Amino acid sequence: MMKSQVYLDVPECNPQAVALAESLGMSVVFETARMYTKEAPKLPLERTFGVASFEIG
């Protein structure tokens, strides 16, 4: 069986998302920073388990 690598940007402020990734054997290999030109958008981060694209904006 072929193995594939999966990279997932899990928000650190969602402990359930971090726990889920760790329970699946995932580990940190790089980190990203979210930066905004104005104020951060009001997002339900407790319901966000991964970011689909790193190139936002």
LOPA-487186 format. One record per residue (C-alpha): residue in three letters; x, y, z. Coordinates in nm, 3 decimals, padded with zeros to 5 digits. Each point is the difference from the previous one (the first is absolute). Layout:
<node "ala" <X Y Z>>
...
***
This chain:
<node "met" <00.000 00.000 00.000>>
<node "met" <00.129 00.348 -00.089>>
<node "lys" <00.040 00.251 00.279>>
<node "ser" <-00.076 00.367 -00.051>>
<node "gln" <00.097 00.303 00.200>>
<node "val" <-00.276 00.229 00.122>>
<node "tyr" <00.063 00.352 00.126>>
<node "leu" <-00.275 00.159 00.206>>
<node "asp" <00.004 00.345 00.157>>
<node "val" <-00.178 -00.056 00.332>>
<node "pro" <-00.082 00.314 00.203>>
<node "glu" <00.184 -00.024 00.334>>
<node "cys" <-00.287 00.184 00.170>>
<node "asn" <-00.224 -00.305 -00.063>>
<node "pro" <00.120 -00.268 00.244>>
<node "gln" <-00.246 -00.258 -00.140>>
<node "ala" <00.149 00.040 -00.348>>
<node "val" <00.354 -00.037 00.136>>
<node "ala" <-00.102 -00.310 00.198>>
<node "leu" <-00.165 -00.154 -00.308>>
<node "ala" <00.312 00.052 -00.213>>
<node "glu" <00.222 -00.146 00.273>>
<node "ser" <-00.231 -00.300 00.043>>
<node "leu" <00.048 -00.075 -00.370>>
<node "gly" <00.379 00.000 00.043>>
<node "met" <00.055 00.344 -00.152>>
<node "ser" <00.282 00.219 00.126>>
<node "val" <00.117 00.356 -00.053>>
<node "val" <00.237 00.041 -00.297>>
<node "phe" <-00.050 00.372 -00.066>>
<node "glu" <-00.205 00.289 00.131>>
<node "thr" <-00.186 00.284 -00.166>>
<node "ala" <-00.102 00.340 00.130>>
<node "arg" <-00.328 00.169 -00.077>>
<node "met" <00.042 00.370 -00.070>>
<node "tyr" <-00.266 00.255 -00.081>>
<node "thr" <00.021 00.359 -00.128>>
<node "lys" <-00.293 00.101 00.219>>
<node "glu" <-00.168 -00.189 00.283>>
<node "ala" <-00.025 -00.379 -00.004>>
<node "pro" <-00.325 -00.129 -00.148>>
<node "lys" <-00.260 -00.138 00.240>>
<node "leu" <00.031 -00.374 -00.069>>
<node "pro" <-00.125 -00.296 00.206>>
<node "leu" <00.352 -00.136 00.067>>
<node "glu" <-00.140 -00.255 00.246>>
<node "arg" <-00.168 -00.155 -00.306>>
<node "thr" <00.302 00.036 -00.230>>
<node "phe" <00.213 -00.314 -00.016>>
<node "gly" <00.221 00.086 -00.297>>
<node "val" <00.067 00.274 -00.252>>
<node "ala" <-00.057 -00.097 -00.364>>
<node "ser" <00.241 00.251 -00.155>>
<node "phe" <00.311 00.174 00.127>>
<node "glu" <-00.024 00.266 -00.274>>
<node "ile" <-00.290 00.203 00.135>>
<node "gly" <-00.018 00.362 -00.105>>
***
